[in-house]
Amino acid sequence: MSDIKRKTLSLADIKELLCAEVLVGEDKLHMPVKAGTASDLMSDMLTGYNDGVVLLTGLCNIQVIRTCVIADVAAVVLVRGKQPNEEMVNQALKHALPLLSSPFTMYTSCGRLFAKGLRGVEEKVSTLPHSR
């Protein structure tokens, strides 16, 4: 299997691809994003390398922001059109964490970003199970 080709996207690219509304961080749309990840389980975000990563999640509470600050996540996209409450927006502002909302499902959002070259946090996939 050949190496997976990786592409860095800007937050503006992600906004466009996901038809997303920018809730916090309009001034950071030029920011490069190296990889993507998706999770509704915030404890999973604390186990990996997340520097320069965008998190796609359907979880819409203050714990998302707190976890992303600790995990050094670059930006958050809420899927399925989720809208954060005032406390979540205020914490994103306080920590200068870009926060967007996309109308797409998590599956569709991940697929759209992957199709444009944004890969997951793994460096490359060396082996995959083969179907027989």
KAUR-V606239 format. One record per backbone hydrogen bond with DSSP energy under -0.5 kcal/mol. NH is the residue of the N-H (numbers start at 0). CO is the residue of the C=O. Records with the same first field share a line. If there is no record, write none. Layout:
NH->CO, CO
//
This chain:
6->116
8->32
10->30
11->28
13->9
14->10
15->11
16->12
17->13
18->15
19->14
20->100
22->20, 98
23->98
27->24
28->25
30->27
32->8
33->51
34->51
35->118
36->53
38->55
41->39
43->40
44->40, 41
45->41, 42
46->43
49->47
51->71
52->49
53->34
54->74
55->36, 53
56->54, 76
63->60
64->60
65->61
66->62
67->63
68->64
69->65
70->66
71->67, 68
72->67
73->52
74->52
75->97
76->54
77->75, 99
78->56
79->103
80->101
81->78
88->84
89->85
90->86
91->87
92->88
93->89
94->90
95->92
96->91
97->73, 95
98->23
99->75
100->20
101->77
102->17
108->104
109->105
110->106
111->107
112->108
113->109
114->110
115->111, 112
116->113
117->112
118->116
125->123
//
